[in-house]
């Protein structure tokens, strides 16, 4: 649903804002149904279908990469916070994820456990 509102009295921080999008989501987990509301902003005027596709695409990326990095590789729990170390370790995590996927591992947590301490196995995965 797109909310139309007069945006003339908005903070200068929001200059260029064209649309505010409200998304209602329902999730069913076992017998419980929950509702979630999310808001998105955009600096371009788009129709509802284009916005829907963009939001779905965003969550596809979130589910396929960020979730793996957060849950499997525990990136959010990392204590690495200084200088270039956070970016460097994120790059290494991305490399590991890509190597596992190129070697057709479906379960990345299992792949991590199987090869984490086996340098020969790691070398084999990289050579493929």
Secondary structure as UniProt FT lines:
FT   STRAND          2..3
FT   TURN            8..9
FT   HELIX           12..14
FT   TURN            15..16
FT   STRAND          19..29
FT   TURN            30..31
FT   STRAND          32..42
FT   HELIX           48..61
FT   HELIX           62..66
FT   HELIX           68..72
FT   HELIX           75..77
FT   TURN            83..84
FT   HELIX           85..102
FT   TURN            103..104
FT   HELIX           108..115
FT   TURN            116..117
FT   HELIX           119..127
//
